[in-house]
Structure formats: structure tokens, C-alpha cells
Amino acid sequence: MTSALRWRSRFVVCCLLATFAAGCAVHRAPVAAASPGVAAAPMAPSAPLPSATVPTVEASNAGLSEALLRLALVPTAESHRRVADAYYRAGILDKAHENLTQAARLDPADGWAYEGMARILRDWGAPGLGLGDAHRATYYLPEAPEAHNTLGTLLFALGDVNGARLEFEQALRLAPGADYALNNLCYVAVSQGLSHEALAACSRAVEASPTGTGVRNNLALAYAIGGRLDAAAREFVASGNEAGAQYNLGVLFLAVRRYEEAATAFAAAARLDPTLPFVAHRARQASVLAGGSNGRH
């Protein structure tokens, strides 16, 4: 590969890592992970009753209602974790974190409560605040791959790529073939520009989860850093998200100065999903660049 193509391929990855919708597919397992005794966290029994005229999530969500009832009857750490899991699934992270905090107070050795709190802080964009909880989770759950994976995602978010790699590798040792661990190892390799390693890890991740959009996108990035742009385009299209695929193709073609193809891809993405970030601006930008390029020939 020429030095110019190698530079452009790395630039492609920088662009795509920053923009494409289904990027780093960090594993976001439920708070109540698939492990014995896992649970979530509860809302206090004294919480106000739902309004008769304004439905609340507590009243309309059957799983949450059941978990809250269980908590009122059996106020244990596990019951709190079950409530937290229901809130997490409903996207109400503050209540989920509140209940996981209560679970950890009731049982200071509850590793799943710490794992859940760390994951929520990561989702809130505050991985540094969740790092202590993530370490506590692996201390109390040394054999739980989910705990090591969550710690890895926080370390990666904080820029400790090597530390993240070690945690993802440990998660994979504990759960051989786990798609989330493979995909995160794939993304780490992509972020470091290790084309051969990335391609190997990403290919294994796709084998483990053939229908996953995130894993297909990451495999596309692995091809891109190796300069195999046509293969990258193929994987974007195979991701199943047509609008996102066209957007990612547009970024790919724009980065390597294939402006007409970029303009076509962005225009298609805009038609399919006008809400994609900056899609209209990118379509105009690529069209202007395509016109300028044609004018010079």
C-alpha cells in the first residue's frame, strides 16, 4: 500500500470512528446479568401512587410494576437490582442508579450492583466517576465476563486502550466466543490502526453475531484501515441499516476524495433518514467538491 493510501485509510477511520451511528459496540448487558443471584434495584415502597389520569411508567410497565411489588414485600439487595434493571430497560437511568446504590448499601459485596452503576455512569458520559465501581465489580465478580467487559469499556473511554484490551481479553477467556468481547477487541484494534489484528477479531465477531449492525460496521472499519475500501463498503451495506450504511459510505468516499460517489451516498442517506446528524450538510459539501473536481478535469 502506498503511503498516501495508508494515510487516507487512517483518515477514513478517524472520520468514521467520530461519525458513524453504530460505532463502538460496547456491550450493554442488562443490569441483572445472566448470572446466579443477579437483580436490580427498587423504588421505595413509600413512592407516590400513580395518578389516575396521568399514566406513569411504574403503572404502565408490567415488569417494573412487578419488580416494585416484589421490592415492597421483600426489600433486599436483589429486589432493588430487579427494579433497577426494569428502570434501566425503560431508559430511566437515574432511578436505576438510585436503586443500585441502595442495593450496594444493603449488600456491600454485591458485585452486580457495582457493575450496573459503573455502566450507567459510562452511559452518562462520566466513565471516570464509574471506574471505582467497575473495579469493585471485578473484585467481587472475578469470574463474571460482563464485569470485566464493563471495566474495559470504561478504561477505553478514559483512553487506557491497553488496559481495556486486557479486560476484554479476560472477558473472552471467561466466555469464549462472546460476541460483545470479540467486538470490543475488534474496535480496540481498529482504533490503534492494527489492520490484520482488527480484521481477525472483527471477522470472529461477525461470525458470533452475523446480524449485528455494530459488528458489521466495525468489520468495515477494519477493511478500511487496510485500504480495502470496496470490502468496507460491502460490509456497511450488509449491516442492515440502509440509511446508516449510505451515510457511512459517504464518509468513506469523501475521505478518499471519491466525491461524486460520496454525494450520491449522502443524498441517499438524507432521503432515507433526514434526521441523521449533518447529513444534509455533508450531501451539499460532497456535491460542491464533486463539481469542483469535475471542473478541473
Secondary structure, DSSP 8 states (H G I E B T S, - for coil): --HHHHHHHHHHHHHHHHH-TT-S------SS-SSTT-------TTS----SSS--HHHH-HHHHHHHHHHHHS-SHHHHHHHHHHHHHTT-HHHHHHHHHHHHHH-TT-HHHHHHHHHHHHHTT-HHHHHHHHHHHHHH-TT-HHHHHHHHHHHHHTT-HHHHHHHHHHHHHHSTT-HHHHHHHHHHHHHTT-HHHHHHHHHHHHHH-TT-HHHHHHHHHHHHHTT-HHHHHHHHHHTS-HHHHHHHHHHHHHHTT-HHHHHHHHHHHHHH-TTSTTHHHHHHHHHHHHHHHHHH-
